[in-house]
Every structure is written in structure tokens, then in C-alpha cells.
Amino acid sequence: MDERSARRLRLQSKMKEAGIDVCVITQNVDLYYFIGSMQTGYLFIPAEGEPVYFVRRSFVRAREEADVAVEELGSMRGFGSRLAEAFPRQFRKRDGEKTVVAAEYDVLPVQLFQRLEGALPGARWVDGSMLIREIRMIKSAAEIIAIRESARVIDMAYEAALSALKEGMPEVGLMAVVESVIRHNGHMGLMRVRGYNQEIITGMIGAGAAAATPTYFDGPAGGEGLGPASPQSSGWRPIGTGEPILIDIGCCIGGYVIDQTRTAVIGELPDDLRQAYELSETVLRETEARLMPGTICEELYTAALEQVRAAGLSDHFMGFGADQVKFLGHGIGLEIDELPVLARGFRYALEPGMVIAIEPKFTFPGRGVVGIENTYAITETGFEKLTVSREGIAVVPRYGSRVVQQ
Amino acid sequence: MDERSARRLRLQSKMKEAGIDVCVITQNVDLYYFIGSMQTGYLFIPAEGEPVYFVRRSFVRAREEADVAVEELGSMRGFGSRLAEAFPRQFRKRDGEKTVVAAEYDVLPVQLFQRLEGALPGARWVDGSMLIREIRMIKSAAEIIAIRESARVIDMAYEAALSALKEGMPEVGLMAVVESVIRHNGHMGLMRVRGYNQEIITGMIGAGAAAATPTYFDGPAGGEGLGPASPQSSGWRPIGTGEPILIDIGCCIGGYVIDQTRTAVIGELPDDLRQAYELSETVLRETEARLMPGTICEELYTAALEQVRAAGLSDHFMGFGADQVKFLGHGIGLEIDELPVLARGFRYALEPGMVIAIEPKFTFPGRGVVGIENTYAITETGFEKLTVSREGIAVVPRYGSRVVQQ
């Protein structure tokens, strides 16, 4: 069976378990995952039977791309009765019994939801987002191949960044170097993120104090950004000597995202920051040692907390003070904020096919952020490290290969 | 009075007219517009009295940025009673009377909405998105200055693209040139868009048939894109000789977006496409002639339709066949899809401070898209053209300045 049919069957089987009659999928990434097309429309997947993709635009393109039946959406008036015809088993219930319809409550805007509610007065609506996210959590071999390709490209960009890194250049200038490499290699221009209001372009290159500036962004390092209208990630701050340069970057090739972090310095890092960096590598190695099917996600997080506490760096771990985030890593695939999360409350046991970015980092307000991040696929016997960039602090000599003018 | 206080007063006055007691604002761009900060949280603006910004993260940064009272959000349990204390006039109603609360239904995800509903059981919820979008429709002098700066930067990028344009290079390679210029000049990395599932990085550079490929994107030209996981905008297609190259690009500096289109060619365009391009300039000039306070938005669209019909190009205008879009232009500012829209049903009279991208384009399936797009500010007496790039078809000689190897 082809991969997308298998995904839809997994969804249908979960729907039956959960007592859901129909799933309506509207978000571009979820659409792509289930049918290979992200044109504007509604995908209806019944618990039993064949799905129908009702498309507003572009119908022509949806028919080329999608591997399910495609119909023109047309007017919302009468849409309810079209659905009843298309899915008689689901929508023709006995008196008083309602059709249970699930939607992606985590991303679906209220306006669109109310339009759907209006078209289906006989439905009882439930949140289907966890169900979809849990299916997407387990990657196929083909998905992992796609992430490997993103890993290869981001490594080229990392090396390009190191070769371009010069004292005094702004963070955003170094980011532009990274972006040029990945774009020429087919990066789509941003890393998709599911969370409301979250924006990620290429991650964050942050130098010294700027990297330690807290932000709304749901990650351990925020960044000063370009100003209050874009208050995160890289900004205008000139990169200085002897301060940590956090190079937290990723790209999205063929729809799949990679996420990695390295720490660089022009000249030399102060001893305590170097030691904190080394602790981040130690935490990563310890985490790797437990990275195998059966390990409970939250235990990876609590073990890391314990290690960091023993080293006396708890206050600096994954942000500082009130702005600390409470996780060690996150699933990644078509989006950067997938399941599982390595955090308290996530009781998933690791399974082959999970892909997780693990990112121990230490924040020093006024001084910077150090750390490392690799993306891993869980295998039958342990893990495959998908990230290929060399580890360790990347040291760029102060004057490098530049001719020093007198 | 400072600008943001004035914006909030305009909102409060509209709220009173509409019978809304409280507005809760959650979207990053709306937050930035009203209080200068886009940290994660809820901004409550009462119809009368002072707003409070309840922030989850980063509280520290919100306090630096926002010009209203900032409080830590804390637990959602008890949030209702905190609100009742903060806004006694709004939340302590007589028996049976509900507090009318407006939210951004066009962007707010259902999950977050239901969390807010749960915290405020005594509220009657209404959609506040049009109200907010109508306030944002009228730009201040400072906002127009910001858009002028984006216009200056995108013009540099356009010239860089022309200088880099060579036969055989992929569309995405030319786009990478544009992106490098704008990023080095402070572009935030994407052009923000409000519409669900809509993604715009830098617009679209599309060559020949690729530009005419329809997509889900709500604009006249779609593009082949990089594949079904990113099925719009620039792709791998090599740019050829004698075909239209649509350079529809923008950037976002200091939060404000510009949007412009130019048509280029290596060698020469076929006569009919050249004539279609000339018609797009004619339509633009005719539209400019009506661009002044008092003109009704939809009349600009219907007048353009009439002009195009007279020239016999209706089938090609703003897309082709079923994939035609039904507008001539769109408001632009912090987001690319603002009010007003130049389309049927938009009865707004033009007002000083409106900023509109006007984009007559003609699509020829299998051959390409030609057209032009400028962004204009409406003034007391007419308009200011914010776009500064030179008009006309940009002709690049076939071999240009390259040394032809034997």
C-alpha cells in the first residue's frame, strides 16, 4: 500500500477508537500529509469509506496533486446536503444521534470553524488535533530520507556561515549568508511552525547578550530581533570577539524541516561559558544513551534536569529565570513543533520513526547562550543522528585570513 | 497624543458604537499595532478605561515594549475573576446581562478561543476582526514613512535581480538574489499575511509557463513552486529567453510591507504579450486617475474590468479561467492582505491614509504572466506612489555582458 493511503487508514482506525465519524482537515500541512496536496479546501475523511477533498482553489492543481477524489467546493449553501450524500453512513444518523466531526482546533480560525458549523447543523464537533499530531509523530522511511536532505543542506550553510564570520558583522548579515545557501538549494523560505503567532524563518543566529534576550518565541534562546515588530531571532547587533555566537538554524527542503544548533566564537570563550558548552554536549551524550524504543519522553527531560542541577547550572538551563522553557527537545518533520516533546507530562514511549531535535542550551543574561542541538531519528535499536555538522565549539581566529590594514 | 493611544481610542469608540464591552486581542500583528509589543499574551481593551496586557512570555520584554499596563498571565484558573477586578464596569453586569467580548475570529484558533470562553462564562462572544481591520486600514504618516523605506529597499533588490538575471538560472536562484539584498537591509524574512494557510516569503518570481500555474494562493499569479509541499511562488524552472519573467516581490522592514511587480524579459517578448503588458500599464494609469478620496473601491475594479473587456483580454485578466481572482488590488501595511480590497462588495470610499497595492496582470496558460504592481498611499488630493522602481518591461539582452565561450 502506498504511504498516504496507509496514513489515512491509521487516521481512520484512530477515529473509530475515538468515536469520531468524520474528520475535516483544512490546514495546509495536514492536507499535504494525508493527500499530497495543499490547495485551499476541506478534506473530509470518514471513519469508514473514501475521503473527498472539496477544493476552492486551485481545483485544477488539486486534481493533479491529490490522491483522493477531488470536487469543486462551490457555495457553502447546500454543502451540508452534499456531504450527507457523499457520506451517507456518517451523516444519516437516527433521530437525536449526532454525527461526531473532528477538526484541527489548534490551528483552525474561529471564523472558518463557525462556517463549517453552520453547514453541518447536525454535527457534534470535537478537537481532532492531537489525533492528527500523534499520527504525524511517527515518520516513514521516506520522510526520514527527506529530513536527511535538509540536514545535508543546512550543514553546507553552517560551513558557509563559519567561512563568512567576521568581527563586526551584524547577526542578520551572517543569517543572510546562511539563507542564501539554503535558498539556492531549494529551501522554501521558512521553517513551518504550527503554534499560533510563532514565526520562524531560519532559526536564530545570536551573538553575546543579544542571544540571551528573552522573547515570546517558544524556545530556549530568543534573540533581540530587528525591533519590536520582529522581536526575536537575529538583529543588527555586531558580532563581537570572545562572546558565544549561537548558530541555531534549519531549513525546509521538500517540505521537511531540520533544526540544529552549534556554538561558535571569534577568538576565545571565557572558561565558564566554555564549560557550560561542554555540559551541553555531555547532556546530549547522556540523552543519546537513553535514546531507544521504550524510553519515556519526560524521563529524558528530568534526567537532563538532574544532570544540570548536579553541575550547578540549573538557573541557566534552557533560558534564564522566568523565561526558562520547560523542555529539552521537540518532534520535527513537516513542522518544527511536532510531537513528541521531551518535557514533563509527555508520557509517550519512544518509538522507531520518531524524529526529535534535542537542544540542551545555557543562557547567561548579558553574556550570551551556548549549546548544541542535533536532530535524531529513533530506530529499532537506538537512534540515527540526522544532523551531520561537526560538533564542538567552532573557533574562528580573531583576524582570520583577513589582511590587517594599518 | 501619541499614535498608539490614538489607535486605542479609535478602537474604543468603534466598540461603543458596536455595543462591545471588551476586546481581547491575541494576534501578534494586532498586538504590535495597538501597544507596540507582540509578546505572547492577551490584551484586554475595555470600551471605557485603560487596557491591560496579560502576558505569558516574555513578561520582561513586554514590560519594556508595551505602552499599557502589563501583568503576568499566570494560571487560566482564576483569570475570569482577575478580569472582573480589572474591568469592573464591563464584567459586573446586572443579572441576565452578558458582557459582550470581541475577539479576532479571522485568526484566533478554536482551541485558544475555547480556553478564553471557559475563563469568561458570563460573556457573549462576537467577531471583532472587521472592526480591527477597519481601524488598521487608515495609516498614519509614520506608517507611510515605514512603507516608503520598504519601497526603497525592494527597489535595490529589483535592480540587483536585473543585474543577476541570466538565461538558464532557476527562478529560485534569482529569488535568492533578491532575498539576500533585502535581508542585509533588515527585511524580517517574510511578508506577513493574515489569511489562514497563506504563506508569502518574498512574493514570486515566475518565468514563462511556471508563473501561469494556478495555486491556492489568493493572488493573480501562482507559480509552480518547489514541489507539492510548497506549491506556489518560485521553483526550479530555468528562466528562458523570450518569455515573460514576472518579478512580484516585497519586503518587510520595521514591520511594514511593500508589494510591487515588474515584468522582465531576456531578449524579446512576443507582440501579444508585450501588448498585454502595455494594457496593464494603461489600466494602472486609468486607475491612478480615479485614485482620490471619495472613489468607491469596487468601482476601481469594475472600471478595470470594463477596460480589459474592451481590449478583448477578459479571459486573461487576474489569472485564467476558473483560477481568476476577483480583485484589482489590496490594502497593505503590517500585513499584505489588509483592507480595502479593490473588488466587488467593497463599498469603502477611498480615504487619505489608505495604502493599496494595485496589480493589473494578465495570465497566458503555458506562456506566462505579464503585469505591473505599484503600492499607493491615498492623500488629501489624490495619491502618492510609494513604489519607486522604474516601470516598463525590463529588457535584458540575451547574452548581456557575459563573455560567450566558444
Boltz contact constraints between the chains, C-beta under 6 A:
constraints:
  - contact:
      token1: [A, 28]
      token2: [B, 197]
      max_distance: 6.0
  - contact:
      token1: [A, 32]
      token2: [B, 229]
      max_distance: 6.0
  - contact:
      token1: [A, 36]
      token2: [B, 228]
      max_distance: 6.0
  - contact:
      token1: [A, 39]
      token2: [B, 216]
      max_distance: 6.0
  - contact:
      token1: [A, 40]
      token2: [B, 216]
      max_distance: 6.0
  - contact:
      token1: [A, 57]
      token2: [B, 216]
      max_distance: 6.0
  - contact:
      token1: [A, 58]
      token2: [B, 214]
      max_distance: 6.0
  - contact:
      token1: [A, 58]
      token2: [B, 215]
      max_distance: 6.0
  - contact:
      token1: [A, 58]
      token2: [B, 216]
      max_distance: 6.0
  - contact:
      token1: [A, 58]
      token2: [B, 323]
      max_distance: 6.0
  - contact:
      token1: [A, 60]
      token2: [B, 214]
      max_distance: 6.0
  - contact:
      token1: [A, 61]
      token2: [B, 214]
      max_distance: 6.0
  - contact:
      token1: [A, 65]
      token2: [B, 228]
      max_distance: 6.0
  - contact:
      token1: [A, 105]
      token2: [B, 110]
      max_distance: 6.0
  - contact:
      token1: [A, 105]
      token2: [B, 111]
      max_distance: 6.0
  - contact:
      token1: [A, 106]
      token2: [B, 109]
      max_distance: 6.0
  - contact:
      token1: [A, 106]
      token2: [B, 111]
      max_distance: 6.0
  - contact:
      token1: [A, 107]
      token2: [B, 109]
      max_distance: 6.0
  - contact:
      token1: [A, 108]
      token2: [B, 110]
      max_distance: 6.0
  - contact:
      token1: [A, 109]
      token2: [B, 106]
      max_distance: 6.0
  - contact:
      token1: [A, 109]
      token2: [B, 107]
      max_distance: 6.0
  - contact:
      token1: [A, 109]
      token2: [B, 196]
      max_distance: 6.0
  - contact:
      token1: [A, 110]
      token2: [B, 105]
      max_distance: 6.0
  - contact:
      token1: [A, 110]
      token2: [B, 108]
      max_distance: 6.0
  - contact:
      token1: [A, 110]
      token2: [B, 110]
      max_distance: 6.0
  - contact:
      token1: [A, 110]
      token2: [B, 113]
      max_distance: 6.0
  - contact:
      token1: [A, 111]
      token2: [B, 105]
      max_distance: 6.0
  - contact:
      token1: [A, 111]
      token2: [B, 106]
      max_distance: 6.0
  - contact:
      token1: [A, 113]
      token2: [B, 110]
      max_distance: 6.0
  - contact:
      token1: [A, 173]
      token2: [B, 184]
      max_distance: 6.0
  - contact:
      token1: [A, 176]
      token2: [B, 180]
      max_distance: 6.0
  - contact:
      token1: [A, 176]
      token2: [B, 183]
      max_distance: 6.0
  - contact:
      token1: [A, 176]
      token2: [B, 184]
      max_distance: 6.0
  - contact:
      token1: [A, 180]
      token2: [B, 176]
      max_distance: 6.0
  - contact:
      token1: [A, 180]
      token2: [B, 180]
      max_distance: 6.0
  - contact:
      token1: [A, 183]
      token2: [B, 176]
      max_distance: 6.0
  - contact:
      token1: [A, 184]
      token2: [B, 173]
      max_distance: 6.0
  - contact:
      token1: [A, 184]
      token2: [B, 176]
      max_distance: 6.0
  - contact:
      token1: [A, 186]
      token2: [B, 226]
      max_distance: 6.0
  - contact:
      token1: [A, 188]
      token2: [B, 226]
      max_distance: 6.0
  - contact:
      token1: [A, 188]
      token2: [B, 230]
      max_distance: 6.0
  - contact:
      token1: [A, 189]
      token2: [B, 201]
      max_distance: 6.0
  - contact:
      token1: [A, 190]
      token2: [B, 190]
      max_distance: 6.0
  - contact:
      token1: [A, 196]
      token2: [B, 109]
      max_distance: 6.0
  - contact:
      token1: [A, 197]
      token2: [B, 28]
      max_distance: 6.0
  - contact:
      token1: [A, 201]
      token2: [B, 189]
      max_distance: 6.0
  - contact:
      token1: [A, 214]
      token2: [B, 58]
      max_distance: 6.0
  - contact:
      token1: [A, 214]
      token2: [B, 60]
      max_distance: 6.0
  - contact:
      token1: [A, 214]
      token2: [B, 61]
      max_distance: 6.0
  - contact:
      token1: [A, 215]
      token2: [B, 58]
      max_distance: 6.0
  - contact:
      token1: [A, 216]
      token2: [B, 39]
      max_distance: 6.0
  - contact:
      token1: [A, 216]
      token2: [B, 40]
      max_distance: 6.0
  - contact:
      token1: [A, 216]
      token2: [B, 57]
      max_distance: 6.0
  - contact:
      token1: [A, 216]
      token2: [B, 58]
      max_distance: 6.0
  - contact:
      token1: [A, 226]
      token2: [B, 186]
      max_distance: 6.0
  - contact:
      token1: [A, 226]
      token2: [B, 188]
      max_distance: 6.0
  - contact:
      token1: [A, 228]
      token2: [B, 36]
      max_distance: 6.0
  - contact:
      token1: [A, 228]
      token2: [B, 65]
      max_distance: 6.0
  - contact:
      token1: [A, 229]
      token2: [B, 32]
      max_distance: 6.0
  - contact:
      token1: [A, 229]
      token2: [B, 254]
      max_distance: 6.0
  - contact:
      token1: [A, 229]
      token2: [B, 255]
      max_distance: 6.0
  - contact:
      token1: [A, 230]
      token2: [B, 188]
      max_distance: 6.0
  - contact:
      token1: [A, 254]
      token2: [B, 227]
      max_distance: 6.0
  - contact:
      token1: [A, 254]
      token2: [B, 229]
      max_distance: 6.0
  - contact:
      token1: [A, 255]
      token2: [B, 229]
      max_distance: 6.0
  - contact:
      token1: [A, 323]
      token2: [B, 58]
      max_distance: 6.0
